[in-house]
Amino acid sequence: MSSEKKIISIKKIKANQRNAQKSTGPVSIAGKSWSRRNSVKHGLFAIDVVTIGENKLQFEEFNKQLIKELKPIDMLSMQIANKIAYTAWNLRRCDKIQSGLLAYEMQSYEADEYKNKLAEIRHSNFAKTDETKVNYQNLLMGLAFIRDCNSGNATIKLGSYETKLLNRYTKLIEQLKQYKEEKYEQR
């Protein structure tokens, strides 16, 4: 019986491979436009810089100011400067996402039936002058972090995205500096 399952499984695999060769993906402009957004979950690596819930005018002003500070000297340096602006915008988004994560977890905790079980921390090794109370906001933030680590690790994932964005940002800044120096030396 297991050999029959393997034969059926192999047949299915081969049929899937043949069908995959025939797949061309979306054909219409609307279909292509829709499918390019399939992987957008958090917007940190989105093709469109401004995403749902963000203000396009704020981005345009942010972009304009940053381009002004970066002082591109030609079209190529302008492209690098725009990538820097896009990456900087995504780094700002990371801060908003992190704030949202903490707010969500804190609200979840506030609704939790066990919240009243927290009290002052007492330990025999504490001196009489040692602090035994934690600022409530700090406590909520710490609990939010713990809850996230125990479940989805969204904070860790966000940190990973932010690190990638910071690396990209740093490399782009360096690339722009080098390009401008080379252009300056050629003059």
Backbone as a printed PyTorch tensor [residue, N CA C, xyz], in Angstrom:
tensor([[[  0.8180,  -1.1990,   0.0000],
         [  0.0000,   0.0000,   0.0000],
         [  0.8590,   1.2590,   0.0000]],

        [[  1.9680,   1.2430,   0.7300],
         [  2.8070,   2.4330,   0.7790],
         [  3.4520,   2.7100,  -0.5730]],

        [[  3.7230,   1.6390,  -1.3820],
         [  4.3020,   1.8660,  -2.7040],
         [  3.2850,   2.5360,  -3.6280]],

        [[  1.9760,   2.2090,  -3.4510],
         [  0.9440,   2.8680,  -4.2450],
         [  0.8720,   4.3530,  -3.9060]],

        [[  0.9970,   4.6850,  -2.6240],
         [  0.9860,   6.0860,  -2.2110],
         [  2.1590,   6.8330,  -2.8300]],

        [[  3.3230,   6.1850,  -2.8720],
         [  4.4880,   6.8340,  -3.4600],
         [  4.2840,   7.0700,  -4.9410]],

        [[  3.6960,   6.1180,  -5.6530],
         [  3.4510,   6.2770,  -7.0780],
         [  2.4730,   7.4140,  -7.3110]],

        [[  1.4070,   7.4590,  -6.5240],
         [  0.4320,   8.5460,  -6.6520],
         [  1.1120,   9.8700,  -6.3200]],

        [[  1.9080,   9.8820,  -5.2980],
         [  2.6010,  11.0940,  -4.8980],
         [  3.5620,  11.5580,  -5.9910]],

        [[  4.2860,  10.6480,  -6.5790],
         [  5.2070,  10.9990,  -7.6650],
         [  4.4270,  11.5110,  -8.8630]],

        [[  3.2980,  10.8710,  -9.1660],
         [  2.4610,  11.3240, -10.2790],
         [  1.9680,  12.7540, -10.0250]],

        [[  1.5360,  13.0050,  -8.7990],
         [  1.0570,  14.3410,  -8.4580],
         [  2.1680,  15.3710,  -8.6030]],

        [[  3.3310,  15.0130,  -8.1330],
         [  4.4640,  15.9370,  -8.2140],
         [  4.7780,  16.2640,  -9.6670]],

        [[  4.8300,  15.2400, -10.5130],
         [  5.1360,  15.4540, -11.9280],
         [  4.0420,  16.2860, -12.6050]],

        [[  2.7880,  16.0100, -12.2580],
         [  1.6780,  16.7860, -12.8340],
         [  1.7760,  18.2500, -12.3820]],

        [[  2.0870,  18.4590, -11.1130],
         [  2.2540,  19.8200, -10.6100],
         [  3.3870,  20.5380, -11.3260]],

        [[  4.4810,  19.8330, -11.5660],
         [  5.6200,  20.4330, -12.2710],
         [  5.2350,  20.8220, -13.6980]],

        [[  4.4960,  19.9480, -14.3760],
         [  4.0440,  20.2630, -15.7370],
         [  3.1230,  21.4760, -15.7330]],

        [[  2.1820,  21.4900, -14.7950],
         [  1.2560,  22.6180, -14.7040],
         [  1.9840,  23.9260, -14.3680]],

        [[  2.9880,  23.8340, -13.5290],
         [  3.7510,  25.0290, -13.1610],
         [  4.4620,  25.6240, -14.3710]],

        [[  4.8960,  24.7880, -15.2900],
         [  5.5510,  25.2610, -16.5100],
         [  4.5940,  26.0650, -17.3830]],

        [[  3.3120,  25.7460, -17.2970],
         [  2.3040,  26.4310, -18.1070],
         [  1.8780,  27.7640, -17.4860]],

        [[  2.1170,  27.9430, -16.1930],
         [  1.6760,  29.1410, -15.4970],
         [  2.4640,  30.3570, -15.9660]],

        [[  1.7510,  31.3880, -16.3140],
         [  2.4020,  32.6220, -16.7670],
         [  2.1960,  33.7670, -15.7870]],

        [[  1.4200,  33.5230, -14.7360],
         [  1.1300,  34.5900, -13.7910],
         [  0.0850,  35.5350, -14.3620]],

        [[ -0.1060,  36.6680, -13.7100],
         [ -1.1250,  37.6030, -14.1880],
         [ -0.7430,  38.1880, -15.5460]],

        [[ -1.7390,  38.4060, -16.3840],
         [ -1.5030,  38.9020, -17.7390],
         [ -1.9200,  40.3650, -17.8680]],

        [[ -3.0560,  40.7080, -17.2890],
         [ -3.5640,  42.0770, -17.4410],
         [ -2.7620,  43.0440, -16.5660]],

        [[ -2.8270,  44.3120, -16.9010],
         [ -2.1390,  45.3470, -16.1210],
         [ -2.6960,  45.3800, -14.7000]],

        [[ -4.0130,  45.2570, -14.5810],
         [ -4.6470,  45.2600, -13.2520],
         [ -4.1840,  44.0520, -12.4330]],

        [[ -4.1050,  42.8910, -13.0850],
         [ -3.6590,  41.6730, -12.3960],
         [ -2.2160,  41.7820, -11.9290]],

        [[ -1.3780,  42.3320, -12.7760],
         [  0.0370,  42.5170, -12.4030],
         [  0.1720,  43.5120, -11.2550]],

        [[ -0.6200,  44.5780, -11.3280],
         [ -0.5930,  45.5800, -10.2740],
         [ -1.0330,  44.9790,  -8.9420]],

        [[ -2.0580,  44.1460,  -8.9790],
         [ -2.5730,  43.5040,  -7.7640],
         [ -1.5570,  42.5080,  -7.2110]],

        [[ -0.9650,  41.6990,  -8.0600],
         [ -0.0710,  40.6370,  -7.5920],
         [  1.2360,  41.1790,  -7.0260]],

        [[  1.6760,  42.3410,  -7.4700],
         [  2.9390,  42.8620,  -6.9470],
         [  2.8250,  43.2460,  -5.4760]],

        [[  1.5900,  43.3940,  -4.9840],
         [  1.3890,  43.7480,  -3.5800],
         [  1.1440,  42.5190,  -2.7010]],

        [[  1.1980,  41.3210,  -3.2820],
         [  0.9050,  40.0940,  -2.5330],
         [  1.7720,  39.9450,  -1.2910]],

        [[  3.0320,  40.3160,  -1.3860],
         [  3.9260,  40.0790,  -0.2560],
         [  3.9720,  41.2410,   0.7280]],

        [[  3.2200,  42.3110,   0.4920],
         [  3.2540,  43.4480,   1.4030],
         [  2.4660,  43.1010,   2.6700]],

        [[  3.1640,  43.0270,   3.7790],
         [  2.5260,  42.7340,   5.0540],
         [  2.6790,  43.9160,   6.0030]],

        [[  3.8820,  44.4260,   6.1080],
         [  4.1680,  45.4910,   7.0500],
         [  4.6280,  46.7610,   6.3720]],

        [[  4.9190,  46.6930,   5.0650],
         [  5.2970,  47.8730,   4.3110],
         [  6.7590,  48.2540,   4.4070]],

        [[  7.5760,  47.5040,   5.1430],
         [  8.9690,  47.8920,   5.3290],
         [  9.8100,  47.7110,   4.0710]],

        [[  9.4000,  46.8360,   3.1860],
         [ 10.1190,  46.6400,   1.9330],
         [  9.1580,  46.7830,   0.7520]],

        [[  8.1420,  47.5980,   0.9170],
         [  7.1130,  47.7650,  -0.1000],
         [  7.6630,  48.5090,  -1.3140]],

        [[  7.0810,  48.2170,  -2.4680],
         [  7.4480,  48.9270,  -3.6940],
         [  6.9550,  50.3700,  -3.5960]],

        [[  5.7070,  50.5430,  -3.1860],
         [  5.1630,  51.8820,  -2.9820],
         [  5.6050,  52.3450,  -1.6010]],

        [[  6.2550,  53.4880,  -1.5510],
         [  6.8170,  53.9500,  -0.2840],
         [  5.7350,  54.3290,   0.7140]],

        [[  4.7140,  55.0240,   0.2450],
         [  3.6260,  55.4350,   1.1240],
         [  2.5500,  54.3600,   1.0360]],

        [[  2.1690,  53.8350,   2.1800],
         [  1.2000,  52.7480,   2.2120],
         [ -0.0720,  53.1970,   2.9320]],

        [[ -1.0170,  52.3260,   3.0120],
         [ -2.3120,  52.6180,   3.6400],
         [ -2.0940,  53.1740,   5.0500]],

        [[ -2.7900,  54.2450,   5.3700],
         [ -2.6980,  54.8420,   6.6970],
         [ -1.6010,  55.8900,   6.8190]],

        [[ -0.8420,  56.1180,   5.7480],
         [  0.2060,  57.1260,   5.7800],
         [ -0.1880,  58.2970,   4.8890]],

        [[  0.4260,  59.4230,   5.1360],
         [  0.0990,  60.6460,   4.4280],
         [  1.1240,  60.8950,   3.3260]],

        [[  0.6680,  60.8720,   2.0880],
         [  1.5640,  61.0540,   0.9340],
         [  2.2280,  62.4340,   0.9550]],

        [[  1.4880,  63.4520,   1.3710],
         [  2.0570,  64.7990,   1.4310],
         [  3.1850,  64.8870,   2.4620]],

        [[  3.0080,  64.1830,   3.5970],
         [  4.0780,  64.1560,   4.6060],
         [  5.3270,  63.5000,   4.0380]],

        [[  5.1340,  62.3980,   3.3000],
         [  6.2890,  61.7490,   2.6950],
         [  6.9660,  62.6760,   1.6860]],

        [[  6.1810,  63.3350,   0.8550],
         [  6.7560,  64.2220,  -0.1600],
         [  7.5620,  65.3440,   0.4780]],

        [[  7.0600,  65.8960,   1.5800],
         [  7.7970,  66.9450,   2.3000],
         [  9.0730,  66.3660,   2.9260]],

        [[  8.9500,  65.1990,   3.5400],
         [ 10.0990,  64.5060,   4.1280],
         [ 11.1580,  64.2420,   3.0490]],

        [[ 10.7170,  63.7270,   1.9110],
         [ 11.6070,  63.4080,   0.7990],
         [ 12.2930,  64.6760,   0.2770]],

        [[ 11.5190,  65.7300,   0.1170],
         [ 12.0450,  67.0020,  -0.3840],
         [ 13.1330,  67.5500,   0.5520]],

        [[ 12.8670,  67.5320,   1.8460],
         [ 13.8420,  68.0290,   2.8290],
         [ 15.1240,  67.1920,   2.8250]],

        [[ 14.9440,  65.8780,   2.7740],
         [ 16.1220,  64.9960,   2.8000],
         [ 16.9460,  65.1510,   1.5270]],

        [[ 16.2940,  65.2460,   0.3880],
         [ 17.0010,  65.4480,  -0.8820],
         [ 17.7750,  66.7740,  -0.8360]],

        [[ 17.1500,  67.7900,  -0.2610],
         [ 17.7930,  69.1060,  -0.1280],
         [ 19.0790,  68.9820,   0.7080]],

        [[ 19.0140,  68.2050,   1.7950],
         [ 20.1860,  68.0210,   2.6590],
         [ 21.2620,  67.1590,   2.0040]],

        [[ 20.8510,  66.1720,   1.2190],
         [ 21.8140,  65.2760,   0.5820],
         [ 22.5120,  65.9190,  -0.6180]],

        [[ 21.9060,  66.9360,  -1.1920],
         [ 22.4780,  67.6990,  -2.3030],
         [ 22.9810,  66.8300,  -3.4530]],

        [[ 22.0870,  66.1020,  -4.1090],
         [ 22.5370,  65.3140,  -5.2630],
         [ 23.0490,  66.2400,  -6.3670]],

        [[ 24.0450,  65.7530,  -7.1200],
         [ 24.6870,  66.5920,  -8.1320],
         [ 24.2920,  66.2250,  -9.5600]],

        [[ 23.6700,  65.0520,  -9.7450],
         [ 23.2160,  64.6230, -11.0670],
         [ 22.1430,  63.5530, -10.8900]],

        [[ 21.7020,  62.9640, -11.9920],
         [ 20.6020,  61.9930, -11.9290],
         [ 20.9620,  60.7400, -11.1250]],

        [[ 22.1830,  60.2410, -11.2790],
         [ 22.5730,  59.0310, -10.5480],
         [ 22.6030,  59.2920,  -9.0410]],

        [[ 23.1830,  60.4070,  -8.6410],
         [ 23.2020,  60.7180,  -7.2100],
         [ 21.7910,  61.0130,  -6.7030]],

        [[ 20.9180,  61.5020,  -7.5980],
         [ 19.5230,  61.7240,  -7.2200],
         [ 18.8210,  60.3920,  -6.9440]],

        [[ 19.1170,  59.3790,  -7.7500],
         [ 18.5330,  58.0490,  -7.5110],
         [ 18.9910,  57.4970,  -6.1620]],

        [[ 20.2620,  57.6570,  -5.8590],
         [ 20.7820,  57.1830,  -4.5710],
         [ 20.1150,  57.9600,  -3.4320]],

        [[ 19.9910,  59.2660,  -3.6030],
         [ 19.3520,  60.1020,  -2.5770],
         [ 17.8990,  59.6840,  -2.3630]],

        [[ 17.1920,  59.3650,  -3.4370],
         [ 15.8100,  58.8990,  -3.2940],
         [ 15.7470,  57.5770,  -2.5460]],

        [[ 16.6740,  56.6650,  -2.8230],
         [ 16.7030,  55.3920,  -2.0820],
         [ 16.9690,  55.6420,  -0.6000]],

        [[ 17.8250,  56.6000,  -0.3110],
         [ 18.0960,  56.9640,   1.0840],
         [ 16.8140,  57.4680,   1.7390]],

        [[ 16.0870,  58.3230,   1.0320],
         [ 14.8350,  58.8720,   1.5730],
         [ 13.8160,  57.7650,   1.8050]],

        [[ 13.6800,  56.8440,   0.8540],
         [ 12.7420,  55.7330,   1.0110],
         [ 13.1150,  54.8790,   2.2140]],

        [[ 14.4040,  54.6100,   2.3600],
         [ 14.8630,  53.7800,   3.4760],
         [ 14.6340,  54.5070,   4.7970]],

        [[ 14.9070,  55.8070,   4.8260],
         [ 14.6780,  56.5950,   6.0470],
         [ 13.1970,  56.6060,   6.4130]],

        [[ 12.3290,  56.6900,   5.4080],
         [ 10.8850,  56.6580,   5.6560],
         [ 10.4880,  55.3210,   6.2790]],

        [[ 11.0610,  54.2400,   5.7710],
         [ 10.7670,  52.9150,   6.3230],
         [ 11.2950,  52.7740,   7.7410]],

        [[ 12.4260,  53.4100,   8.0440],
         [ 12.9390,  53.3890,   9.4170],
         [ 11.9730,  54.1210,  10.3520]],

        [[ 11.3970,  55.2050,   9.8830],
         [ 10.3740,  55.9020,  10.6850],
         [  9.1850,  54.9830,  10.9240]],

        [[  8.8360,  54.2190,   9.9030],
         [  7.7210,  53.2780,  10.0080],
         [  8.0160,  52.2290,  11.0880]],

        [[  9.2660,  51.7990,  11.1960],
         [  9.6440,  50.8180,  12.2320],
         [  9.2750,  51.3360,  13.6170]],

        [[  9.5620,  52.6190,  13.8660],
         [  9.2340,  53.1970,  15.1740],
         [  7.7300,  53.1640,  15.4230]],

        [[  6.9440,  53.4560,  14.3850],
         [  5.4890,  53.4410,  14.5390],
         [  4.9790,  52.0240,  14.7900]],

        [[  5.5600,  51.0670,  14.0760],
         [  5.1590,  49.6720,  14.2630],
         [  5.4870,  49.2120,  15.6780]],

        [[  6.6850,  49.5650,  16.1480],
         [  7.0810,  49.1680,  17.5040],
         [  6.1390,  49.7840,  18.5290]],

        [[  5.7970,  51.0420,  18.3420],
         [  4.8550,  51.7030,  19.2390],
         [  3.5150,  50.9840,  19.2240]],

        [[  3.0590,  50.6030,  18.0260],
         [  1.7950,  49.8740,  17.8990],
         [  1.8430,  48.5140,  18.5720]],

        [[  2.9790,  47.8150,  18.4290],
         [  3.1300,  46.5070,  19.0750],
         [  3.0100,  46.6320,  20.5900]],

        [[  3.7330,  47.6050,  21.1470],
         [  3.6790,  47.7890,  22.5970],
         [  2.2800,  48.2000,  23.0540]],

        [[  1.6530,  49.0990,  22.3090],
         [  0.3000,  49.5420,  22.6760],
         [ -0.6710,  48.3710,  22.6540]],

        [[ -0.5690,  47.5450,  21.6270],
         [ -1.4520,  46.3810,  21.5230],
         [ -1.2700,  45.4450,  22.7180]],

        [[ -0.0200,  45.1410,  23.0170],
         [  0.2400,  44.2270,  24.1280],
         [ -0.1750,  44.8320,  25.4700]],

        [[  0.0300,  46.1430,  25.6350],
         [ -0.3750,  46.7860,  26.8860],
         [ -1.8960,  46.7750,  27.0320]],

        [[ -2.6020,  47.0150,  25.9470],
         [ -4.0650,  46.9700,  26.0030],
         [ -4.5400,  45.5570,  26.2960]],

        [[ -3.8620,  44.5740,  25.7170],
         [ -4.2210,  43.1790,  25.9990],
         [ -4.0130,  42.8740,  27.4720]],

        [[ -2.9350,  43.3980,  28.0340],
         [ -2.6530,  43.1640,  29.4480],
         [ -3.7050,  43.8560,  30.3180]],

        [[ -4.0550,  45.0710,  29.9600],
         [ -5.0520,  45.8090,  30.7410],
         [ -6.3640,  45.0490,  30.8120]],

        [[ -6.6890,  44.3040,  29.7760],
         [ -7.9270,  43.5350,  29.7510],
         [ -7.7620,  42.1680,  30.4210]],

        [[ -6.5420,  41.8340,  30.7970],
         [ -6.2330,  40.5180,  31.3590],
         [ -6.7540,  40.4160,  32.7950]],

        [[ -7.3680,  39.3050,  33.1070],
         [ -7.9350,  39.0950,  34.4490],
         [ -6.8700,  38.9370,  35.5320]],

        [[ -5.6310,  38.6700,  35.1560],
         [ -4.5790,  38.4120,  36.1380],
         [ -3.7970,  39.6660,  36.5250]],

        [[ -4.1220,  40.8050,  35.9710],
         [ -3.3150,  41.9920,  36.2130],
         [ -3.2850,  42.4100,  37.6880]],

        [[ -4.3130,  42.1080,  38.4260],
         [ -4.3500,  42.5090,  39.8340],
         [ -3.4420,  41.6560,  40.7180]],

        [[ -2.8700,  40.6150,  40.1730],
         [ -1.9990,  39.7370,  40.9610],
         [ -0.6010,  40.3130,  41.1220]],

        [[ -0.2670,  41.3510,  40.3790],
         [  1.0510,  41.9630,  40.5070],
         [  1.0630,  42.8770,  41.7210]],

        [[  2.1230,  42.7960,  42.4620],
         [  2.2390,  43.6180,  43.6630],
         [  3.6940,  44.0540,  43.8020]],

        [[  4.0110,  44.6060,  44.9440],
         [  5.4010,  44.9610,  45.1930],
         [  6.2500,  43.6990,  45.2020]],

        [[  7.4710,  43.8700,  44.7820],
         [  8.3980,  42.7440,  44.7570],
         [  9.1320,  42.7090,  46.0970]],

        [[  9.0970,  41.5690,  46.7350],
         [  9.7790,  41.4230,  48.0300],
         [ 10.7530,  40.2630,  47.9450]],

        [[ 11.9210,  40.4660,  48.5240],
         [ 12.9290,  39.4080,  48.5540],
         [ 13.7950,  39.6190,  49.7810]],

        [[ 14.2280,  38.5500,  50.3630],
         [ 15.0010,  38.6560,  51.6010],
         [ 16.3520,  39.3400,  51.3860]],

        [[ 16.8690,  39.3250,  50.1830],
         [ 18.1550,  39.9650,  49.9180],
         [ 18.0360,  41.4730,  49.6620]],

        [[ 16.8310,  41.9740,  49.5640],
         [ 16.6500,  43.3980,  49.3340],
         [ 16.9700,  44.1610,  50.6190]],

        [[ 17.6760,  45.2350,  50.4690],
         [ 17.9160,  46.1260,  51.6110],
         [ 16.6500,  46.9650,  51.8120]],

        [[ 16.5190,  47.5450,  52.9870],
         [ 15.3350,  48.3440,  53.2770],
         [ 15.2090,  49.5290,  52.3240]],

        [[ 16.3340,  50.0160,  51.8260],
         [ 16.3050,  51.1850,  50.9430],
         [ 16.1540,  50.8110,  49.4610]],

        [[ 16.1660,  49.5080,  49.1430],
         [ 16.0260,  49.0920,  47.7430],
         [ 14.6190,  49.3800,  47.2470]],

        [[ 14.5360,  49.7280,  45.9840],
         [ 13.2470,  50.0030,  45.3410],
         [ 12.4700,  48.7000,  45.1920]],

        [[ 11.1990,  48.7200,  45.5510],
         [ 10.3790,  47.5220,  45.4130],
         [  9.1990,  47.7480,  44.4690]],

        [[  9.0650,  48.9500,  43.9760],
         [  7.9850,  49.2550,  43.0500],
         [  8.5760,  49.6470,  41.7020]],

        [[  7.8580,  49.2870,  40.6690],
         [  8.2510,  49.6240,  39.3040],
         [  7.2200,  50.5860,  38.7510]],

        [[  7.6790,  51.5960,  38.0390],
         [  6.7810,  52.5160,  37.3630],
         [  5.8040,  51.6920,  36.5350]],

        [[  4.5120,  51.9860,  36.6460],
         [  3.4800,  51.1660,  35.9930],
         [  3.6600,  51.1110,  34.4790]],

        [[  4.0170,  52.2420,  33.8770],
         [  4.2200,  52.2660,  32.4230],
         [  5.3950,  51.3650,  32.0360]],

        [[  6.4660,  51.4080,  32.8210],
         [  7.6090,  50.5320,  32.5490],
         [  7.2280,  49.0620,  32.7020]],

        [[  6.4040,  48.7990,  33.7080],
         [  5.9300,  47.4400,  33.9240],
         [  5.1300,  46.9570,  32.7220]],

        [[  4.2210,  47.7920,  32.2340],
         [  3.4150,  47.4150,  31.0750],
         [  4.2890,  47.1750,  29.8430]],

        [[  5.2820,  48.0310,  29.6400],
         [  6.1610,  47.8590,  28.4770],
         [  6.9580,  46.5630,  28.5980]],

        [[  7.4440,  46.2870,  29.7910],
         [  8.1770,  45.0370,  30.0060],
         [  7.2960,  43.8230,  29.7800]],

        [[  6.0850,  43.8750,  30.3040],
         [  5.1440,  42.7650,  30.1110],
         [  4.7690,  42.6100,  28.6370]],

        [[  4.6010,  43.7320,  27.9520],
         [  4.2890,  43.6730,  26.5230],
         [  5.4110,  42.9780,  25.7680]],

        [[  6.6320,  43.2990,  26.1220],
         [  7.7840,  42.6730,  25.4690],
         [  7.8210,  41.1700,  25.7560]],

        [[  7.5860,  40.8040,  27.0060],
         [  7.5970,  39.3800,  27.3850],
         [  6.4910,  38.6300,  26.6530]],

        [[  5.2930,  39.2030,  26.6380],
         [  4.1700,  38.5400,  25.9610],
         [  4.4660,  38.3410,  24.4890]],

        [[  5.0740,  39.3470,  23.8670],
         [  5.4140,  39.2190,  22.4610],
         [  6.4720,  38.1400,  22.2520]],

        [[  7.4710,  38.1060,  23.1060],
         [  8.5220,  37.0850,  22.9830],
         [  7.9600,  35.6840,  23.1830]],

        [[  6.9730,  35.5590,  24.0340],
         [  6.3800,  34.2460,  24.3010],
         [  5.4050,  33.8030,  23.2090]],

        [[  5.0260,  34.7210,  22.3490],
         [  4.0590,  34.3230,  21.3180],
         [  4.6370,  34.4850,  19.9230]],

        [[  4.5190,  35.6550,  19.3410],
         [  4.8390,  35.8100,  17.9290],
         [  6.2210,  36.3200,  17.5980]],

        [[  6.9400,  36.8140,  18.5650],
         [  8.2580,  37.3940,  18.3270],
         [  8.2250,  38.5430,  17.3250]],

        [[  7.1540,  39.2910,  17.2960],
         [  7.0410,  40.4070,  16.3600],
         [  8.1280,  41.4480,  16.6180]],

        [[  8.4600,  41.6850,  17.8740],
         [  9.4850,  42.6750,  18.2030],
         [ 10.8420,  42.2470,  17.6480]],

        [[ 11.1380,  40.9730,  17.7580],
         [ 12.4100,  40.4660,  17.2350],
         [ 12.4330,  40.5750,  15.7180]],

        [[ 11.3350,  40.2140,  15.0790],
         [ 11.2560,  40.3260,  13.6160],
         [ 11.3990,  41.7780,  13.1850]],

        [[ 10.7330,  42.6740,  13.8960],
         [ 10.8310,  44.0870,  13.5710],
         [ 12.2740,  44.5670,  13.7260]],

        [[ 12.9390,  44.1250,  14.7860],
         [ 14.3470,  44.4890,  14.9890],
         [ 15.2180,  44.0130,  13.8480]],

        [[ 14.9270,  42.8410,  13.3430],
         [ 15.6770,  42.2940,  12.2110],
         [ 15.4670,  43.1500,  10.9650]],

        [[ 14.2090,  43.5290,  10.6930],
         [ 13.9200,  44.4030,   9.5520],
         [ 14.6170,  45.7530,   9.7270]],

        [[ 14.5510,  46.2730,  10.9360],
         [ 15.1520,  47.5830,  11.1960],
         [ 16.6600,  47.5330,  10.9860]],

        [[ 17.2980,  46.4590,  11.4180],
         [ 18.7400,  46.3020,  11.2090],
         [ 19.0690,  46.2760,   9.7200]],

        [[ 18.2690,  45.5400,   8.9440],
         [ 18.4880,  45.4940,   7.4940],
         [ 18.3330,  46.8810,   6.8810]],

        [[ 17.3150,  47.6030,   7.3220],
         [ 17.1000,  48.9490,   6.8060],
         [ 18.2410,  49.8910,   7.1950]],

        [[ 18.7130,  49.7870,   8.4350],
         [ 19.8310,  50.6290,   8.8730],
         [ 21.0930,  50.3230,   8.0740]],

        [[ 21.3380,  49.0420,   7.8200],
         [ 22.4930,  48.6630,   7.0060],
         [ 22.3660,  49.2380,   5.6000]],

        [[ 21.1860,  49.1130,   5.0220],
         [ 20.9530,  49.6590,   3.6800],
         [ 21.1620,  51.1710,   3.6900]],

        [[ 20.6090,  51.8320,   4.6960],
         [ 20.7180,  53.2840,   4.8200],
         [ 22.1810,  53.7160,   4.8970]],

        [[ 22.9360,  53.0490,   5.7510],
         [ 24.3560,  53.3710,   5.9180],
         [ 25.1230,  53.1560,   4.6250]],

        [[ 24.8770,  52.0520,   3.9500],
         [ 25.5700,  51.7670,   2.6860],
         [ 25.2130,  52.7920,   1.6180]],

        [[ 23.9530,  53.1860,   1.5570],
         [ 23.5390,  54.1790,   0.5730],
         [ 24.1810,  55.5390,   0.8420]],

        [[ 24.2420,  55.9420,   2.0880],
         [ 24.8870,  57.2120,   2.4460],
         [ 26.3500,  57.1710,   2.0090]],

        [[ 27.0250,  56.0700,   2.3150],
         [ 28.4300,  55.9110,   1.9290],
         [ 28.5760,  55.9070,   0.4100]],

        [[ 27.6730,  55.2410,  -0.2680],
         [ 27.7020,  55.1800,  -1.7270],
         [ 27.5400,  56.5820,  -2.3250]],

        [[ 26.6410,  57.3600,  -1.7750],
         [ 26.4300,  58.7200,  -2.2610],
         [ 27.6710,  59.5740,  -2.0230]],

        [[ 28.2590,  59.4600,  -0.8420],
         [ 29.4780,  60.2280,  -0.5330],
         [ 30.5920,  59.8810,  -1.5090]],

        [[ 30.8200,  58.5870,  -1.7250],
         [ 31.8740,  58.1600,  -2.6370],
         [ 31.6230,  58.6500,  -4.0530]],

        [[ 30.3810,  58.5420,  -4.4900],
         [ 30.0400,  58.9770,  -5.8420],
         [ 30.3090,  60.4740,  -6.0080]],

        [[ 29.8950,  61.2630,  -5.0360],
         [ 30.0870,  62.7070,  -5.1170],
         [ 31.5760,  63.0600,  -5.0740]],

        [[ 32.3440,  62.3460,  -4.2570],
         [ 33.7970,  62.5810,  -4.2030],
         [ 34.4470,  62.2650,  -5.5470]],

        [[ 34.0670,  61.1490,  -6.1560],
         [ 34.6270,  60.7720,  -7.4590],
         [ 34.2690,  61.8060,  -8.5140]],

        [[ 33.0360,  62.2670,  -8.5030],
         [ 32.6090,  63.2840,  -9.4630],
         [ 33.3740,  64.5930,  -9.2580]],

        [[ 33.6000,  64.9300,  -7.9850],
         [ 34.3030,  66.1660,  -7.6560],
         [ 35.7510,  66.0900,  -8.1430]],

        [[ 36.3900,  64.9160,  -7.9750],
         [ 37.7700,  64.7260,  -8.4070],
         [ 37.8970,  64.7930,  -9.9330]],

        [[ 36.8610,  64.4030, -10.6470],
         [ 36.8960,  64.4200, -12.1170],
         [ 36.8030,  65.8340, -12.6630]],

        [[ 36.3200,  66.7550, -11.8790],
         [ 36.1410,  68.1400, -12.3530],
         [ 37.3980,  68.9190, -12.3180]]])
